[in-house]
Amino acid sequence: MSTGALGASAGSASAEDYVPINVGHWVGLYDGPNTSSKAGWADVPPGGAIIAQCWTVGESIGNYGNTWYRAYQVYWPSAGWTNVSPDVYVFAGYADGNARTVDRDPKIPRCR
């Protein structure tokens, strides 16, 4: 990952971390922690990534839980890193199987 991918955050979160999209699902980018309002960005395929600022509880999807990451940078394998504004939400169960939510990653706090 390039140094530029870890640039200053546009949000109020005090920490952030790299989250690979690695459980075999494409992930959508949403305006909030639910599927009712899709952001205007293309879905991210496996092999992509996000820079997560924090995690929050939102809509539950299947047996994958109800946690979501708030992100401000997204990596598409075919296009590279892009700053997204406003911040977007990614369903954690589809991104990394919730591996970094619920305080499992000290660099990704709960959203405030």
GUFI-388240 format. One record per atom (N, C-alpha, C): residue number from 1; residue in three letters; x, y, z; atom name. Coordinates in nm, 4 decimals. Layout:
GUFI-388240
   seq   type         px         py         pz   atom
   NUM    ALA          X          Y          Z     CA
...
//
This chain:
GUFI-388240
   seq   type         px         py         pz   atom
     1    MET     0.0841    -0.1166     0.0000      N
     1    MET     0.0000     0.0000     0.0000     CA
     1    MET     0.0888     0.1232     0.0000      C
     2    SER     0.0493     0.2207    -0.0752      N
     2    SER     0.1283     0.3428    -0.0832     CA
     2    SER     0.1051     0.4300     0.0393      C
     3    THR     0.2002     0.5151     0.0675      N
     3    THR     0.1883     0.6073     0.1794     CA
     3    THR     0.0690     0.6992     0.1601      C
     4    GLY     0.0404     0.7360     0.0372      N
     4    GLY    -0.0724     0.8245     0.0097     CA
     4    GLY    -0.2055     0.7665     0.0514      C
     5    ALA    -0.2154     0.6357     0.0581      N
     5    ALA    -0.3409     0.5724     0.0970     CA
     5    ALA    -0.3721     0.5945     0.2432      C
     6    LEU    -0.2748     0.6358     0.3213      N
     6    LEU    -0.2980     0.6592     0.4627     CA
     6    LEU    -0.2945     0.8068     0.4970      C
     7    GLY    -0.3379     0.8899     0.4033      N
     7    GLY    -0.3365     1.0341     0.4235     CA
     7    GLY    -0.4339     1.0791     0.5305      C
     8    ALA    -0.4404     1.2063     0.5522      N
     8    ALA    -0.5255     1.2630     0.6562     CA
     8    ALA    -0.6723     1.2328     0.6296      C
     9    SER    -0.7422     1.2061     0.7347      N
     9    SER    -0.8837     1.1716     0.7277     CA
     9    SER    -0.9699     1.2960     0.7190      C
    10    ALA    -1.0776     1.2856     0.6434      N
    10    ALA    -1.1713     1.3967     0.6339     CA
    10    ALA    -1.2708     1.3948     0.7483      C
    11    GLY    -1.2833     1.2821     0.8195      N
    11    GLY    -1.3803     1.2686     0.9271     CA
    11    GLY    -1.3210     1.3041     1.0619      C
    12    SER    -1.4002     1.2764     1.1671      N
    12    SER    -1.3561     1.3104     1.3010     CA
    12    SER    -1.2945     1.1919     1.3740      C
    13    ALA    -1.2817     1.0788     1.3096      N
    13    ALA    -1.2233     0.9625     1.3748     CA
    13    ALA    -1.0759     0.9885     1.4036      C
    14    SER    -1.0295     0.9353     1.5163      N
    14    SER    -0.8910     0.9608     1.5546     CA
    14    SER    -0.7976     0.8521     1.5060      C
    15    ALA    -0.8486     0.7472     1.4489      N
    15    ALA    -0.7650     0.6372     1.4012     CA
    15    ALA    -0.8223     0.5842     1.2710      C
    16    GLU    -0.7487     0.4930     1.2092      N
    16    GLU    -0.7934     0.4331     1.0836     CA
    16    GLU    -0.7060     0.3128     1.0548      C
    17    ASP    -0.7543     0.2246     0.9682      N
    17    ASP    -0.6730     0.1100     0.9292     CA
    17    ASP    -0.7197     0.0580     0.7939      C
    18    TYR    -0.6310    -0.0146     0.7319      N
    18    TYR    -0.6522    -0.0803     0.6030     CA
    18    TYR    -0.7399    -0.2032     0.6244      C
    19    VAL    -0.8451    -0.2171     0.5438      N
    19    VAL    -0.9335    -0.3334     0.5492     CA
    19    VAL    -0.9413    -0.3935     0.4093      C
    20    PRO    -0.8867    -0.5132     0.3903      N
    20    PRO    -0.8961    -0.5770     0.2588     CA
    20    PRO    -1.0364    -0.6325     0.2348      C
    21    ILE    -1.0793    -0.6313     0.1107      N
    21    ILE    -1.2052    -0.6956     0.0716     CA
    21    ILE    -1.1652    -0.8379     0.0332      C
    22    ASN    -1.1844    -0.9306     0.1271      N
    22    ASN    -1.1200    -1.0607     0.1091     CA
    22    ASN    -1.2042    -1.1840     0.1402      C
    23    VAL    -1.3359    -1.1710     0.1515      N
    23    VAL    -1.4153    -1.2910     0.1804     CA
    23    VAL    -1.4976    -1.3387     0.0607      C
    24    GLY    -1.4678    -1.2868    -0.0575      N
    24    GLY    -1.5326    -1.3365    -0.1780     CA
    24    GLY    -1.6548    -1.2604    -0.2246      C
    25    HIS    -1.6932    -1.1560    -0.1533      N
    25    HIS    -1.8095    -1.0751    -0.1919     CA
    25    HIS    -1.7641    -0.9425    -0.2516      C
    26    TRP    -1.8393    -0.8940    -0.3491      N
    26    TRP    -1.8271    -0.7540    -0.3889     CA
    26    TRP    -1.8965    -0.6742    -0.2790      C
    27    VAL    -1.8472    -0.5548    -0.2478      N
    27    VAL    -1.9114    -0.4729    -0.1463     CA
    27    VAL    -1.9618    -0.3435    -0.2080      C
    28    GLY    -2.0805    -0.3057    -0.1644      N
    28    GLY    -2.1376    -0.1791    -0.2061     CA
    28    GLY    -2.0919    -0.0682    -0.1135      C
    29    LEU    -2.0999     0.0537    -0.1624      N
    29    LEU    -2.0676     0.1724    -0.0838     CA
    29    LEU    -2.1979     0.2481    -0.0606      C
    30    TYR    -2.2272     0.2762     0.0652      N
    30    TYR    -2.3564     0.3319     0.1037     CA
    30    TYR    -2.3405     0.4631     0.1796      C
    31    ASP    -2.4478     0.5443     0.1784      N
    31    ASP    -2.4478     0.6724     0.2481     CA
    31    ASP    -2.4601     0.6558     0.3997      C
    32    GLY    -2.5090     0.5438     0.4452      N
    32    GLY    -2.5243     0.5148     0.5877     CA
    32    GLY    -2.5072     0.3655     0.6102      C
    33    PRO    -2.5157     0.3196     0.7335      N
    33    PRO    -2.4935     0.1784     0.7642     CA
    33    PRO    -2.6155     0.0897     0.7354      C
    34    ASN    -2.6647     0.1022     0.6122      N
    34    ASN    -2.7788     0.0218     0.5674     CA
    34    ASN    -2.7814     0.0238     0.4150      C
    35    THR    -2.8611    -0.0636     0.3581      N
    35    THR    -2.8647    -0.0755     0.2118     CA
    35    THR    -2.9719     0.0116     0.1466      C
    36    SER    -3.0325     0.1032     0.2222      N
    36    SER    -3.1405     0.1837     0.1653     CA
    36    SER    -3.0916     0.2997     0.0782      C
    37    SER    -2.9645     0.3374     0.0894      N
    37    SER    -2.9161     0.4522     0.0132     CA
    37    SER    -2.7743     0.4279    -0.0370      C
    38    LYS    -2.7661     0.3813    -0.1606      N
    38    LYS    -2.6367     0.3512    -0.2213     CA
    38    LYS    -2.5660     0.4803    -0.2598      C
    39    ALA    -2.4382     0.4883    -0.2263      N
    39    ALA    -2.3576     0.6046    -0.2673     CA
    39    ALA    -2.3296     0.5932    -0.4173      C
    40    GLY    -2.2853     0.6990    -0.4770      N
    40    GLY    -2.2659     0.7021    -0.6219     CA
    40    GLY    -2.1335     0.6440    -0.6701      C
    41    TRP    -2.0840     0.5432    -0.6059      N
    41    TRP    -1.9569     0.4801    -0.6429     CA
    41    TRP    -1.9807     0.3358    -0.6827      C
    42    ALA    -1.8943     0.2841    -0.7671      N
    42    ALA    -1.9036     0.1441    -0.8096     CA
    42    ALA    -1.8735     0.0511    -0.6924      C
    43    ASP    -1.9344    -0.0682    -0.6952      N
    43    ASP    -1.9043    -0.1693    -0.5950     CA
    43    ASP    -1.7565    -0.2078    -0.6027      C
    44    VAL    -1.7028    -0.2546    -0.4919      N
    44    VAL    -1.5609    -0.2908    -0.4828     CA
    44    VAL    -1.5493    -0.4438    -0.4853      C
    45    PRO    -1.4683    -0.4971    -0.5765      N
    45    PRO    -1.4566    -0.6424    -0.5876     CA
    45    PRO    -1.3587    -0.7001    -0.4846      C
    46    PRO    -1.3618    -0.8329    -0.4661      N
    46    PRO    -1.2568    -0.8962    -0.3869     CA
    46    PRO    -1.1204    -0.8548    -0.4433      C
    47    GLY    -1.0246    -0.8324    -0.3557      N
    47    GLY    -0.8951    -0.7806    -0.3974     CA
    47    GLY    -0.8849    -0.6302    -0.3796      C
    48    GLY    -0.9991    -0.5645    -0.3596      N
    48    GLY    -1.0008    -0.4225    -0.3294     CA
    48    GLY    -0.9762    -0.4017    -0.1809      C
    49    ALA    -0.9940    -0.2784    -0.1361      N
    49    ALA    -0.9716    -0.2465     0.0046     CA
    49    ALA    -1.0360    -0.1128     0.0374      C
    50    ILE    -1.0453    -0.0855     0.1664      N
    50    ILE    -1.0892     0.0456     0.2140     CA
    50    ILE    -0.9959     0.0892     0.3255      C
    51    ILE    -0.9969     0.2169     0.3543      N
    51    ILE    -0.9359     0.2692     0.4755     CA
    51    ILE    -1.0533     0.3023     0.5677      C
    52    ALA    -1.0676     0.2224     0.6728      N
    52    ALA    -1.1794     0.2381     0.7659     CA
    52    ALA    -1.1415     0.3332     0.8785      C
    53    GLN    -1.2305     0.4260     0.9068      N
    53    GLN    -1.2115     0.5199     1.0165     CA
    53    GLN    -1.2667     0.4640     1.1464      C
    54    CYS    -1.3780     0.3906     1.1347      N
    54    CYS    -1.4458     0.3399     1.2529     CA
    54    CYS    -1.5470     0.2351     1.2099      C
    55    TRP    -1.6082     0.1689     1.3081      N
    55    TRP    -1.7139     0.0719     1.2805     CA
    55    TRP    -1.8391     0.1150     1.3568      C
    56    THR    -1.9543     0.0726     1.3072      N
    56    THR    -2.0811     0.1048     1.3710     CA
    56    THR    -2.1797    -0.0091     1.3498      C
    57    VAL    -2.2874    -0.0063     1.4231      N
    57    VAL    -2.3937    -0.1052     1.4089     CA
    57    VAL    -2.4993    -0.0472     1.3153      C
    58    GLY    -2.5467    -0.1308     1.2243      N
    58    GLY    -2.6495    -0.0893     1.1298     CA
    58    GLY    -2.7339    -0.2075     1.0882      C
    59    GLU    -2.7776    -0.2053     0.9642      N
    59    GLU    -2.8615    -0.3122     0.9112     CA
    59    GLU    -2.7892    -0.4468     0.9166      C
    60    SER    -2.8632    -0.5488     0.9566      N
    60    SER    -2.8121    -0.6856     0.9571     CA
    60    SER    -2.8403    -0.7488     0.8217      C
    61    ILE    -2.7435    -0.8222     0.7696      N
    61    ILE    -2.7606    -0.8887     0.6401     CA
    61    ILE    -2.7320    -1.0376     0.6582      C
    62    GLY    -2.8340    -1.1186     0.6381      N
    62    GLY    -2.8192    -1.2635     0.6497     CA
    62    GLY    -2.7572    -1.3035     0.7819      C
    63    ASN    -2.6655    -1.3973     0.7770      N
    63    ASN    -2.5942    -1.4441     0.8961     CA
    63    ASN    -2.4595    -1.3750     0.9123      C
    64    TYR    -2.4409    -1.2608     0.8452      N
    64    TYR    -2.3130    -1.1909     0.8474     CA
    64    TYR    -2.3041    -1.0810     0.9524      C
    65    GLY    -2.4056    -1.0656     1.0342      N
    65    GLY    -2.4018    -0.9653     1.1398     CA
    65    GLY    -2.4575    -0.8315     1.0989      C
    66    ASN    -2.4258    -0.7296     1.1794      N
    66    ASN    -2.4833    -0.5961     1.1588     CA
    66    ASN    -2.3798    -0.4846     1.1738      C
    67    THR    -2.2525    -0.5152     1.1556      N
    67    THR    -2.1510    -0.4111     1.1689     CA
    67    THR    -2.1059    -0.3585     1.0325      C
    68    TRP    -2.0734    -0.2305     1.0319      N
    68    TRP    -2.0367    -0.1584     0.9105     CA
    68    TRP    -1.9127    -0.0747     0.9385      C
    69    TYR    -1.8292    -0.0570     0.8369      N
    69    TYR    -1.7149     0.0331     0.8449     CA
    69    TYR    -1.7516     0.1652     0.7791      C
    70    ARG    -1.7027     0.2761     0.8372      N
    70    ARG    -1.7100     0.4055     0.7692     CA
    70    ARG    -1.5730     0.4288     0.7062      C
    71    ALA    -1.5722     0.4623     0.5789      N
    71    ALA    -1.4466     0.4743     0.5050     CA
    71    ALA    -1.4420     0.6044     0.4261      C
    72    TYR    -1.3197     0.6506     0.4009      N
    72    TYR    -1.3003     0.7709     0.3197     CA
    72    TYR    -1.2073     0.7468     0.2019      C
    73    GLN    -1.1419     0.6309     0.1978      N
    73    GLN    -1.0600     0.5943     0.0819     CA
    73    GLN    -1.0953     0.4521     0.0422      C
    74    VAL    -1.0994     0.4306    -0.0894      N
    74    VAL    -1.1351     0.2995    -0.1434     CA
    74    VAL    -1.0323     0.2615    -0.2496      C
    75    TYR    -0.9972     0.1335    -0.2518      N
    75    TYR    -0.9050     0.0818    -0.3523     CA
    75    TYR    -0.9799    -0.0137    -0.4443      C
    76    TRP    -0.9873     0.0217    -0.5718      N
    76    TRP    -1.0397    -0.0666    -0.6751     CA
    76    TRP    -0.9181    -0.1249    -0.7473      C
    77    PRO    -0.9064    -0.2576    -0.7608      N
    77    PRO    -0.7891    -0.3162    -0.8256     CA
    77    PRO    -0.7621    -0.2597    -0.9654      C
    78    SER    -0.8660    -0.2235    -1.0374      N
    78    SER    -0.8464    -0.1738    -1.1735     CA
    78    SER    -0.8189    -0.0239    -1.1808      C
    79    ALA    -0.8397     0.0481    -1.0700      N
    79    ALA    -0.8279     0.1941    -1.0744     CA
    79    ALA    -0.7374     0.2538    -0.9674      C
    80    GLY    -0.7035     0.1796    -0.8649      N
    80    GLY    -0.6195     0.2318    -0.7577     CA
    80    GLY    -0.7005     0.2973    -0.6471      C
    81    TRP    -0.6315     0.3762    -0.5645      N
    81    TRP    -0.6925     0.4429    -0.4495     CA
    81    TRP    -0.7677     0.5680    -0.4917      C
    82    THR    -0.8836     0.5892    -0.4297      N
    82    THR    -0.9645     0.7079    -0.4537     CA
    82    THR    -1.0178     0.7591    -0.3210      C
    83    ASN    -1.0065     0.8888    -0.2981      N
    83    ASN    -1.0729     0.9513    -0.1836     CA
    83    ASN    -1.2199     0.9639    -0.2192      C
    84    VAL    -1.3066     0.9228    -0.1303      N
    84    VAL    -1.4501     0.9345    -0.1537     CA
    84    VAL    -1.5070     1.0362    -0.0553      C
    85    SER    -1.5952     1.1203    -0.1061      N
    85    SER    -1.6547     1.2225    -0.0225     CA
    85    SER    -1.7987     1.2427    -0.0664      C
    86    PRO    -1.8912     1.2453     0.0271      N
    86    PRO    -1.8716     1.2247     0.1699     CA
    86    PRO    -1.8298     1.0802     0.1995      C
    87    ASP    -1.7945     1.0554     0.3267      N
    87    ASP    -1.7557     0.9210     0.3676     CA
    87    ASP    -1.8643     0.8206     0.3307      C
    88    VAL    -1.8240     0.6955     0.3124      N
    88    VAL    -1.9166     0.5886     0.2762     CA
    88    VAL    -1.9154     0.4802     0.3833      C
    89    TYR    -2.0158     0.3950     0.3785      N
    89    TYR    -2.0256     0.2812     0.4699     CA
    89    TYR    -2.0181     0.1525     0.3895      C
    90    VAL    -1.9464     0.0558     0.4451      N
    90    VAL    -1.9255    -0.0746     0.3823     CA
    90    VAL    -1.9660    -0.1809     0.4823      C
    91    PHE    -2.0466    -0.2771     0.4385      N
    91    PHE    -2.0899    -0.3852     0.5265     CA
    91    PHE    -1.9702    -0.4731     0.5614      C
    92    ALA    -1.9362    -0.4790     0.6898      N
    92    ALA    -1.8153    -0.5485     0.7356     CA
    92    ALA    -1.8202    -0.6992     0.7107      C
    93    GLY    -1.9375    -0.7587     0.7183      N
    93    GLY    -1.9487    -0.9024     0.6947     CA
    93    GLY    -1.9055    -0.9410     0.5547      C
    94    TYR    -1.9352    -0.8571     0.4564      N
    94    TYR    -1.8952    -0.8841     0.3187     CA
    94    TYR    -1.7518    -0.8388     0.2901      C
    95    ALA    -1.7014    -0.7438     0.3667      N
    95    ALA    -1.5664    -0.6919     0.3423     CA
    95    ALA    -1.4594    -0.7887     0.3916      C
    96    ASP    -1.4587    -0.8133     0.5219      N
    96    ASP    -1.3542    -0.8979     0.5800     CA
    96    ASP    -1.4095    -0.9965     0.6834      C
    97    GLY    -1.5391    -1.0267     0.6734      N
    97    GLY    -1.5994    -1.1196     0.7681     CA
    97    GLY    -1.6007    -1.0662     0.9104      C
    98    ASN    -1.6098    -0.9341     0.9265      N
    98    ASN    -1.6127    -0.8674     1.0571     CA
    98    ASN    -1.4818    -0.8809     1.1350      C
    99    ALA    -1.3735    -0.9091     1.0673      N
    99    ALA    -1.2464    -0.9365     1.1354     CA
    99    ALA    -1.1930    -0.8188     1.2158      C
   100    ARG    -1.2286    -0.6955     1.1796      N
   100    ARG    -1.1705    -0.5792     1.2462     CA
   100    ARG    -1.2739    -0.4946     1.3200      C
   101    THR    -1.3960    -0.5433     1.3295      N
   101    THR    -1.5009    -0.4672     1.3985     CA
   101    THR    -1.5065    -0.5044     1.5465      C
   102    VAL    -1.5933    -0.4366     1.6168      N
   102    VAL    -1.6209    -0.4625     1.7588     CA
   102    VAL    -1.4899    -0.4657     1.8390      C
   103    ASP    -1.4056    -0.3668     1.8130      N
   103    ASP    -1.2805    -0.3451     1.8854     CA
   103    ASP    -1.1769    -0.4560     1.8696      C
   104    ARG    -1.1861    -0.5351     1.7628      N
   104    ARG    -1.0826    -0.6351     1.7346     CA
   104    ARG    -0.9566    -0.5700     1.6791      C
   105    ASP    -0.9696    -0.4519     1.6213      N
   105    ASP    -0.8571    -0.3766     1.5678     CA
   105    ASP    -0.8523    -0.2432     1.6432      C
   106    PRO    -0.7514    -0.2223     1.7270      N
   106    PRO    -0.7476    -0.0983     1.8050     CA
   106    PRO    -0.7358     0.0279     1.7197      C
   107    LYS    -0.6992     0.0141     1.5933      N
   107    LYS    -0.6903     0.1311     1.5054     CA
   107    LYS    -0.8261     0.1705     1.4466      C
   108    ILE    -0.9267     0.0828     1.4647      N
   108    ILE    -1.0606     0.1130     1.4134     CA
   108    ILE    -1.1578     0.1167     1.5312      C
   109    PRO    -1.1806     0.2350     1.5872      N
   109    PRO    -1.2714     0.2467     1.7014     CA
   109    PRO    -1.4179     0.2447     1.6588      C
   110    ARG    -1.5049     0.2357     1.7552      N
   110    ARG    -1.6480     0.2494     1.7266     CA
   110    ARG    -1.6739     0.3949     1.6871      C
   111    CYS    -1.7591     0.4150     1.5866      N
   111    CYS    -1.7928     0.5503     1.5418     CA
   111    CYS    -1.8641     0.6256     1.6546      C
   112    ARG    -1.8365     0.7525     1.6635      N
   112    ARG    -1.9000     0.8374     1.7662     CA
   112    ARG    -1.9914     0.9363     1.7012      C
//
